Amino acid sequence: PLKGKDVPIRQIRTLLVDLENPEDHLKDWIDRLSRHAEAWRRFTEGRGAIWHRPGGVDLRKRTDRSQFEEVLRLSKPELVCLGPLYKAFRRRSNETDEQAAGEMQEILDDLRTRYGFGLILEHHAPKEQGGERTMLPFGSSLWLRWGEIRMGLKARGRSAPGWDQWDHKWPIHSLAFVPFSGSRIEGHGWPKRIDRNPDQHGLP
């Protein structure tokens, strides 16, 4: 679907874990996606689930992880989209970012292996400094080495890495996928950019 081609796509079961957005905002986006996906509805009915915890969770705690596992058991997703990552766990006062991130990575590896799903994580980049915003993930450097494909979204602008390599005819509402470290999978099929629709019509 990211290639913009009308080709058959195998429908899969999905789970959206939203740890940030207010309920009204989430409903608006789901309604919008549903309207633009009418043609797919009869194929995708019942294949999507949402676990909404706008206050965040701490998957390092047994109680929160048990709730998440119950959702996984019920929804049986093939793909889980979870974010933002920083609201999925907490760092304790007596440990480093690396210790917290290391345990969190072990938990996610265990869950995706036992329940058999692919995982897309949303993580935030650090705040802009000196007019530049790096695409490196916030927090522990362990996130630079974890996961098969690691990319950031960068708005079009001359401060963006690799600007000279960009197609200057890209729409102004384009966002570039910028790798922030090497990927383990070659030819993974992710596009170079995604275009937002300023008129709010259609899917990105």
C-alpha atoms as one frame of an Amber mdcrd trajectory, in Angstrom:
protein
   0.000   0.000   0.000   2.930   2.379   0.523   3.894   2.135  -3.134   0.620
   3.678  -4.318  -0.171   0.764  -6.593  -3.497  -0.995  -6.936  -2.199  -4.476
  -6.239  -3.726  -7.277  -4.160  -2.697  -7.014  -0.513  -3.103  -9.881   1.917
  -5.302  -8.671   4.743  -3.816  -9.130   8.204  -5.028  -8.691  11.764  -3.739
  -5.480  13.345  -3.560  -3.942  16.803  -3.049  -0.208  17.359  -1.655   0.584
  20.822  -2.211   4.315  21.333  -0.532   5.615  24.488  -0.857   9.342  23.874
  -3.824  10.755  21.978  -7.105  11.906  23.549 -10.091   9.695  22.786 -11.838
  12.263  20.559  -8.698  12.732  18.441  -8.258   8.983  18.074 -11.902   8.508
  17.060 -11.646  11.276  14.461  -8.623   9.616  12.846 -10.154   6.135  12.895
 -13.380   7.500  11.351 -11.363   9.272   8.656  -9.396   6.142   7.803 -12.614
   4.107   7.734 -14.287   6.517   5.308 -11.365   6.288   2.904 -11.218   2.519
   3.232 -14.838   1.744   2.338 -13.699  -0.373  -0.593 -11.688  -2.557   1.792
 -14.273  -2.812   4.556 -15.743  -6.177   3.598 -12.225  -7.642   3.501 -10.958
  -6.033   6.694 -14.052  -6.214   8.923 -13.077  -7.460  12.372  -9.355  -7.497
  11.610  -8.440  -4.304  13.471  -8.265  -3.731  17.239  -7.273  -0.762  19.393
  -5.826  -0.663  22.903  -6.118   2.935  24.054  -4.208   4.076  27.138  -3.624
   7.857  26.758  -1.935   8.044  30.163   0.648   5.502  29.093   1.541   2.131
  30.568   4.634   0.516  32.045   5.170  -2.815  30.318   8.022  -3.495  32.714
   5.376  -3.935  35.421   3.713  -7.327  35.582   0.187  -5.889  35.911   0.415
  -3.698  32.813   2.151  -6.416  30.816  -0.554  -8.929  31.796  -3.243  -6.548
  30.504  -1.351  -6.138  27.242  -0.937  -9.890  26.871  -4.666 -10.380  27.371
  -5.301  -7.929  24.523  -2.810  -9.862  22.382  -4.521 -13.161  23.176  -7.947
 -11.794  22.266  -7.015  -9.849  19.129  -4.357 -12.268  17.772  -2.619  -9.547
  15.728  -0.133 -10.180  12.960   0.997  -6.548  13.183   1.177  -4.318  16.275
   1.688  -0.543  15.916   2.648   0.933  19.295   3.529   4.431  20.327   4.952
   6.568  21.557   7.612   4.276  22.971   8.569   6.572  25.851   5.043   6.143
  27.287   5.274   2.344  27.182   7.747   2.010  30.071   9.346   3.938  32.928
  12.944   4.332  34.006  13.438   3.793  37.724  15.377   6.348  39.743  18.231
   3.945  40.513  18.983   2.830  36.944  20.351   4.204  33.691  18.541   4.732
  30.397  20.474   1.757  28.997  19.286  -0.572  31.756  15.659   0.446  31.282
  15.838   0.240  27.489  17.608  -3.123  27.607  14.862  -4.696  29.709  12.174
  -3.137  27.528  13.766  -4.570  24.390  13.849  -8.024  26.012  10.140  -7.710
  26.842   9.194  -6.652  23.304  11.328  -9.415  21.780   9.673 -11.973  24.053
   6.136 -10.767  23.251   6.570 -10.559  19.484   8.196 -14.004  19.445   5.608
 -15.737  21.645   2.573 -14.097  20.006   3.992 -14.041  16.485   3.447 -10.433
  15.381   5.427  -7.837  13.478   6.047  -4.610  15.375   6.116  -0.965  14.298
   7.191   1.417  17.063   6.749   5.177  17.124   9.485   6.932  19.061  10.246
  10.624  19.473  13.403  12.447  18.445  15.175  14.872  20.823  14.242  18.541
  20.822  15.687  20.810  18.164  19.070  22.287  19.015  20.696  25.133  17.077
  18.062  24.977  14.362  18.686  21.273  13.760  16.713  18.274  14.923  18.495
  14.956  14.773  16.490  11.879  13.803  18.267   9.742  16.391  15.779   8.226
  18.856  15.373   9.914  22.227  16.954   8.199  25.233  19.247   5.188  25.215
  21.615   4.528  22.313  20.416   0.904  22.439  17.491   1.927  20.217  20.030
   2.692  17.467  20.857  -1.008  17.209  17.487  -2.636  17.865  14.927  -3.480
  15.212  15.328  -4.482  11.589  14.427  -1.168   9.908  15.136   2.158  11.623
  13.898   5.404  10.080  12.800   8.893  11.026  10.259  11.186   9.373  11.679
  14.536   8.289   9.704  17.492   6.972  10.949  18.936   3.705  13.452  21.710
   4.292  17.053  22.653   3.685  18.026  21.518   7.176  16.969  17.979   6.353
  19.796  15.440   5.947  20.519  14.636   2.320  18.583  17.667   1.038  20.682
  17.819  -2.133  19.666  14.254  -2.961  15.961  15.044  -2.712  13.715  15.585
  -5.694  12.966  19.339  -5.531   9.636  18.677  -7.235   8.326  16.881  -4.171
   5.063  18.354  -2.829   5.496  20.820   0.000   3.519  18.488   2.275   5.988
  15.627   1.839   7.731  13.881   4.699  10.940  11.983   3.953  11.835   8.619
   5.466  15.388   9.184   6.708  17.360   6.132   7.931  19.044   6.982  11.231
  21.115   3.794  11.253  21.608   0.819   8.983  18.783  -1.627   8.304  19.162
  -5.384   8.516  16.746  -5.941   5.634  17.689  -4.890   2.118  14.974  -4.014
  -0.386  12.385  -3.723   2.380   9.957  -1.737   0.206   9.468   1.322   2.414
   9.156   4.471   0.248  11.510   7.452   0.228   8.687   9.771   1.224   5.060
   9.982   2.276   2.804  12.814   1.084   0.243  14.386   3.390  -3.010  15.645
   1.889  -3.623  19.289   2.854  -7.263  19.027   1.677  -7.862  16.110   4.090
  -9.106  13.893   1.234  -7.897  10.362   0.710  -5.246   8.358   2.436  -1.650
   9.660   2.629
